[in-house]
Amino acid sequence: MAQFFIHKDITVNVGDTARVHEEIIEGDKKRIQIFEGIVIAIKNRGTGTSFTIRKIAANSIGAEKIFPINVPALKKIEIKSRGNVRRSKLYYLRERIGKAATRIREKNTFTKAA
């Protein structure tokens, strides 16, 4: 299984599509900014852990953002879908264009029928 980390009882794996809610302070105002994309890397372990999220922005331009886990500005992480990947770093997605850059097989979640 690929690398993972736990943030406020939510397990995040490499390959997951996640929404990260981050608090941005501009002058006297505070607001929540949401960054949604694929988790392509998780670095380090313990208190120095950070993770990288990649999304395809306007005009098919890739945007990556690195989030340290132990930062008070990180408010919430939502998992939109679980990815089924075989690598711990998905840097090969950087060379892909269009839909191929965001297509990752979804993890099968089987439930046992009663």
VENKASUL-V224273 format. One record per residue. N is the residue number from 1. PSI is psi as a letter, one per 30 degrees, with the letter a starting at -180 (999 if undefined). OMEGA is omega in whole degrees, -180 to 180 (NA if undefined). D_CENTER is the distance of its C-alpha to the mean C-alpha in Angstrom with 2 decimals. Layout:
N/PSI/OMEGA/D_CENTER + N/PSI/OMEGA/D_CENTER
This chain:
1/k/-178/16.30 + 2/l/180/13.31 + 3/l/178/12.15 + 4/l/170/10.65 + 5/l/-179/10.96 + 6/k/179/12.31 + 7/j/-180/11.97 + 8/h/177/14.81 + 9/g/175/15.47 + 10/k/179/12.05 + 11/k/-180/10.99 + 12/k/179/7.43 + 13/l/172/8.00 + 14/k/-179/7.34 + 15/f/179/7.55 + 16/k/170/6.06 + 17/j/-172/5.64 + 18/l/172/4.46 + 19/k/-179/6.82 + 20/k/178/7.32 + 21/j/-177/11.10 + 22/k/179/12.72 + 23/k/-180/16.50 + 24/k/178/18.28 + 25/j/178/21.95 + 26/j/-177/24.31 + 27/c/179/27.82 + 28/f/-175/28.80 + 29/k/174/26.19 + 30/k/176/22.84 + 31/l/179/20.26 + 32/k/177/16.75 + 33/k/-177/14.44 + 34/k/177/11.47 + 35/j/-176/8.74 + 36/k/178/7.20 + 37/a/-178/5.70 + 38/k/175/4.72 + 39/j/-177/3.18 + 40/f/-180/6.85 + 41/k/170/8.21 + 42/k/-175/9.04 + 43/k/178/12.38 + 44/l/178/15.40 + 45/l/177/16.23 + 46/b/-173/17.72 + 47/f/-179/17.91 + 48/g/-175/16.70 + 49/k/173/13.20 + 50/l/179/10.49 + 51/l/-177/7.06 + 52/k/178/6.40 + 53/k/-180/4.42 + 54/k/175/7.28 + 55/l/175/9.18 + 56/j/-176/12.86 + 57/a/-178/14.91 + 58/k/179/18.64 + 59/h/177/21.05 + 60/h/177/18.54 + 61/k/179/17.34 + 62/k/178/13.99 + 63/k/179/12.24 + 64/k/178/9.90 + 65/k/180/9.24 + 66/k/-179/9.36 + 67/j/168/9.12 + 68/k/-175/11.73 + 69/e/-174/11.54 + 70/h/178/15.25 + 71/k/-179/15.66 + 72/f/180/17.51 + 73/f/179/15.93 + 74/j/-173/12.63 + 75/e/-174/13.97 + 76/k/173/11.71 + 77/k/176/8.39 + 78/k/177/8.98 + 79/j/179/8.06 + 80/e/178/9.67 + 81/l/179/10.27 + 82/k/180/10.32 + 83/k/178/10.58 + 84/j/-177/13.65 + 85/l/-178/13.50 + 86/g/-178/16.14 + 87/l/179/14.74 + 88/f/176/12.78 + 89/k/-176/11.97 + 90/h/-178/11.37 + 91/f/180/13.22 + 92/f/177/15.59 + 93/f/-180/13.48 + 94/e/-179/14.69 + 95/f/-176/18.20 + 96/l/-175/17.68 + 97/k/174/18.90 + 98/b/-175/18.60 + 99/f/179/17.39 + 100/f/-179/17.20 + 101/f/-178/14.24 + 102/g/-176/12.09 + 103/j/176/14.05 + 104/k/179/12.86 + 105/k/180/15.19 + 106/k/-179/14.44 + 107/k/178/15.27 + 108/k/175/18.75 + 109/j/-178/19.42 + 110/k/174/23.16 + 111/k/-177/25.23 + 112/k/180/28.74 + 113/k/-178/31.44 + 114/999/NA/34.18
